[in-house]
Amino acid sequence: MKTLSWQTRLKNPYMVGVYLATNAVKDAVLVVDGPDCLFFKGEYVHGTHDLHSTLLDPAGNHRIAHTLADTVNVVMDREPQLRDLMARVAQRDGVKAVLVSALPMASITGSQYDRLAGEVSEIVGVPIMEVPAKSLQTDWLDGYSEVLNSLARGLPFESGQTKKGSVAIVGPLVHRLEGDVMADLAELTRLCEEYLDLSVVSIWPSGSGVEDLAKIALAETIIALPAGVKAGKILSRRLDAKLVHVPQPFGTAATGDFLNLIAQATGRSELAKKAIAAGNALVHDTVKNVIPAGTKLALVAEPGTLAGFAGFAKDIGAIPAAGVSSANPPFNELPGLEVLENAGQVDLCITNSRGAEACIDRKIPFMEFGYPSYGTHYLAPSPTLGYFGVINIADRIANALRWWAAATSLQPTTTGPSTSA
């Protein structure tokens, strides 16, 4: 049987990232100028990857709305219909923000979505912001970041007194509202508050609403993760706040860099030194000997997580045999897909559902991780970031290795279980 290439399987479109970010702001609605397939693409998130998603609603109050543009009506003057749809969704109960985007088939006609959004926003009193139509230019991770950029530019903030020692975190990859991502947000908060004696006043996004996003105006310092680099710059300029860029804290080395950079920006270097020593000791004492030394791992993930993979592998005594990016830009610091074309070159591939399909085709053991994860869900906390994240992922890897070892050693039998005493 001919198998699909890894590249074909790993592609996720721009609008999926826009949906993921919209899903992470509970009182925002997305209006997209395009056909009705846009509604069904919500199922790439709602009820499949994210069991807690609120993008779709049984009563019909969906947080994805489309204009039903098609090849016939797209060339007509549709401004009245666009205005009407924006106004109607903005005036729903509980809606605090509206995002407006388009597919290229509609945006190519020159509709001025930013102008229309501004005009309707003035009438209804709800912020309406354009998300650039870039479906033909880039992929899901940029779609996610562009939503944050639009919110950073367009949400109103009340000027007020900043809180001393307060920070905001911009750009965690909130790809769902389940226990894994919520635990990551808790771990990011814990690293700042418990270790560095800071107060996290806002996380962009966090699954909460616009009111919590607006609390960023209280922050003295904005901490920008990889997916929030541009949004962090916009917010820093708007709020006259200090800006610090940090890595995704995946693995102890990246977590140490995360803490050190924040500590340097906030005058807490001594606290960071103690925190890193304590965190490293906790991880070392907990994960030592949890997997066989020299286990070969591959990771398929977005670039921010991949950047910490070599350090993470070292934490648990594994070999980082391959690293493959599931989004732009490519990752070139480790061997790539050539290692994953055939079985036998890695002991476990940590990958999303699309990569899992490729692994099944090639008989490569895998563990589901990241977006999308259609087969693995979390109701309880299950972090991937920070020191607790290293311990939890090491636990998952150890269990996956044992499971695959047992599964591949099973032999079919025709005699059934023994009934002897």
N, C-alpha and C positions, 0 to 999 in steps of 0.2 A: 504494500500500500504506500502510495506517495505521501510524504508528510509535508505539512506547511513549514515554511522557513521560520526561524525565530523572529526575524525582522517583521514578517507579516503578522505574526501573532502578537508581538509586543506593542504595536502601534495603537495608541489611544487618541482620539481626536480632541481638538481644542475645546469644543463645546462641552465635552464631558468634564473637563477641568472647571469650566464656568459653572456647571451644575454642582460639582463637589463643593465649591466655595459658597454658592448660594445656599446649599443644604446646611452649611455651617453657620448661617446667620438666620435664626429661626423666624424673624419677622420681616424678612426680605422676600420680594417676589421678582422673578425674572420674566421679562417680556422679550420674545425673540421674533424678529421679522423673518418668517420662513414658513414652510409647509408643516403639516400635522405630524410628520415623522419626528419632529422635535419633541412632541409629548411622549412618544413611546421610547425615546432615548433616555427619558427619566428612569426607565427600568434598568439602565446600566448602574444605577445607584440605589434607588428605592426598592427595598424588599429583596434585593439580590446581594449586593455588596454591603448595604447598611440596613439592618433590620429596624433601626430606630429613626430612619429617615422620615422627614415630613414634607418632602417635595411633592408627593401626590396625596390626594385626599379622597376618601370614599364618598364624601358629600359633594365633591366637585370643585372645592375651593383649592385647586392645585396651585403650587408655587412656581409652576412653569406655565406660561401662557404664550400662545403663538398667534400669528396673524392670518394663517391659512393662505399665505402668499403662494402663488403657483406661476407657471410659465405664461399664463394668460393675463392674470390681473397684476402681475408684478410691474408691468410697464405703464399702468394707469396711475393717476394721482391718488395715492392712498393716505395722504396726510390726515384727512378727517378720521379714517378708521384707526390709524395709529394713535392719534390723540385720544380718541374715545377709549381704546383698550388700555392705554396708560392710565387714564383718569379712573376707569372702572376698577382696575386692580389696586390702584393707590388708595381708593376710598373703601376698600374692604375693612371690616373690623380687624384690628390688630396689626395691620400692615404699617410698618414704619419706614420702609425704603423700597424703591423700585429700581431694578437694574434693567437696562435696555440694550439688546445686542441684535445681531442679524447674521444670517447666512450670506455667503457671497452672491448667490443668485438674486438676493434682494438689495444688498448694500451697493451692488454695482450700478444700480439705477440712480444713485446719488442722493438718496434720502438723508436729510440732515438730522440724524437722531439726537445729537447733542442739543440742537436748537429746539426741537420739539419737546425734548425732556425738560429743558429749562422753562419753556412756556407753560407746559402742563403743571410742572412743579409749583410755579407761582400761583396757579389757580387753586390747586387742591391742598397746598401746604404740606406736602410730603416730598422729601428729597428723591429726585429721579435722576439717575446717572447712567451715562452711556458706557458700555463695555465694548472696546474696539472689536470689529468683526474681522478676526484673523484666522478663520478656519482653514484657509489655503496656505497660510504662512508658517504655522507652528503647531504645537501639540498641547496635550492636556495640562501639563505643568505650567506652561505660560498662560493658559486659560484661567487656571486657578489664581495665579499672581495678578493677572489683569483685573480680576474682580476686586482684589485687595487694593490695587492702585486706584480704581474708580471710587471705591468707598473712601479712600484716603483723601482724594481730591474733593469729593462731593458732599460728604456728611457734614452737617453743621456742628460746631463745638462751641460750648459756652466758655468764654474766657473766665478764668478764675485762678485762685491761688494753687500752685502746685504743692504737692505733699513732699516734705523732706524725706529722702530715701526711697521714693516711689519710682517704680519702673513699669513699662509696658512691654509686652512681648509680641512682635509682629512677624507672622509668617510660619507658624507651625503648620504642618500639613494635616489639616483636619479633614481627612478623606472619608470619615464616617463618625457617627456619634455613639459608637459602641465602646465597650470597656477597654479595648487596647488604646485607642486614641485619647479617650478621656483620662486614662491613667498616665499617658504621656504628658498631657497638660498639667496634671497634678504633680508629676515629677519635675517638669520645668519650673513650676511654682515653688516646689520644695527646695530645689537647688538654690533658687534666689533668696527665699525667705529663711529657710532653716540654716543654710550654710553661710549666706552673705548678709543676713540681717537686713534685707530689703523688703519692700512691700510691693507686690504685684497688683496694680490697680486695674489692668485691662489686658486681655489677650485677644489678638486679631488673627483669625476668628477663634471662637471657643464653643460654638454650638448655642451660645446665648444670643441676645438680641442687640439691636442698635443702641439701646440705653447703656449697655455694658461697654460697647465699643466707644461710646462718647466719653467714658471715664478716662480715656487716654489723655485727655486734657489735663489731668492731675499729675501726669508722670514727669519727673525731672529728666529721666533717661529712657530712650527707646532702644530696645534690644531687637535687632533685625536678624532673623534666621534666613537661610538661603532663599526661600520662596517669598520673603518679604523685603528684599533689598530695596527695590524701587519704592514700595509703599512706605517703608521706613524713612527714606529720604524725603518724601513728600510730607509726611507727618512731622518730621523733625523741623522742616522749614516752616510749616504752618504754625506749629506750637512753640517754636524757638526752644526745642528740647535737645539735649545731648543725644547723639546717635552712636551706637556701637554695633558693629557687624560681628556676628558669632557663627561658628559652625553648628551643624546639626549634632547634638551631643549623643552620637551613637558609638559606644565603646568608651573605655576609661580615658584614652588619650584625647579624644574629641571632647569629652565631658570636662576634662581638665582645662583644655583650651577655652571652652565655653565659660567656665568659672573665672579663669584668669583674666580674660578680656573684659568681662563685666566688672570684676574687682578693680582692675586698673582704671576703668572709666568712673568708678564710684568711690575710689579711695578705700578699698577693702582688701588689699593684697595679702595682708597677714591672715585674714579670715579664709581667703581662698587657699592659701598654702596648707592650713590645717584641714580644710574641707577635702582637698584632693588627697591628702595622706590618709584620711579616715575612709574616704570612698574607695580608694584603691585597695586598702587593707580589707574592707568588707567584701569586695568582689573577689579578691584573691583567695580569701579564706573560704568563700562559699562555693566557687566554681572549680577549684582545683580538682583534677582527676575526674571531672564529670563526664568527659568524653575521652576516647582513646587519643593519646598524643599523636600528632601528625595527621589527624583527620583532614581530608581535603574538602573544603567548602567552596561553593560558588554562590554569588549573590546577584540577583536581578532586582534592581531598585532604582529610585530616582537619584540623581547625582549627589544630592545633599547627604543621603544615607550612605551611598557608596564611598564617599570621601573618608568615612570612618571605619570602613570594613576591615582594612588591614590591621588596624589597631584592635578592633573587636576580636578578630581571629586570634591575635596574639594573646588577648585576655584569657581565652579559653583553651589555649594550647593547640589551636588548629592552624592549617595552612590555607591562606586565601588563594585558591587555585584559579579563580576567574571572577571578574566583575563586569556586569553588563548593565548599561543604563536603559531604563524603561521610558526615558524622556530625553529631550534635548537639554544640554549638549551630550555628545558621546563621552564615554568614560574610557580613558586610555592608559590608566596607571597600572592596570593588571591585564593578564591575558583575557580574551573575550570569548565570543561565540565559538571560536574554533575548538575550545575545550569542551563545549556542550553539544557538539554535533553527534557524538557517539557515546554509548555507555562505557563505564569503566575508568573515566578520567577524574571523576569527583565522587566522593562518598555521599554527598548531599547537596542538592541545589535549593537554595532558599529563594523562592520566587513567587510572583503573583499567579492568579488563576490562568492567565494566558500562557505564562511560562510553564505552568504545571501541565498544560495540554501538550506542549512540546516535549516535556520530560517523559510523559506517558508514551508518546510516539517513539521515543528513543530509549525507553527502559532505563531512565535515570531516576534514582530516588530523589524525592523533593519534599519540601516543607512550604506550605502556603504562607505568604507574607506580603503586606502592602496592598496597593490598589492595582487591580481588583482582587478581592478575596471572596469568591462566591461560596466556597465550601467550608470556610473557617470563620466562626463568629465568637464574640466575647460579650457575655452579660456581666461578668465580674472583671475587676481591674486586671490588666495584663500589659504592663508597659513594655516599650521597646527602647526608650531613651533613658539617658542618665545611668546612674549606678544600678538602680533597681531594674532598669531595662536590660543591662548586660546579664544580670542573674536570671531574669525571666526568659530571655531568648536562649541562654545557655541551657536552661531547663527544657525548653521546647526542642532544641536541637538534639539533646541527649535522648529524649523520648522518641523523637522521629528516627534517629539512628537505630535504636533498639527495635522499634516497630518494623522498619524495613529489613533489619537483619532477621527478625522472626518470620516476616512474611515471605521472604525469598528462600528461607530454609524449609518451608512447609512442602511436603510431598503429597500428591493426590493418593488416595487410598480407595480400594474397592471393598475392603473387608469391614469397614466401620470400626467403632471403638470396641476395645476389649471388654468382655463381660465377665472375665475370670475374677475370682476373689483375690 
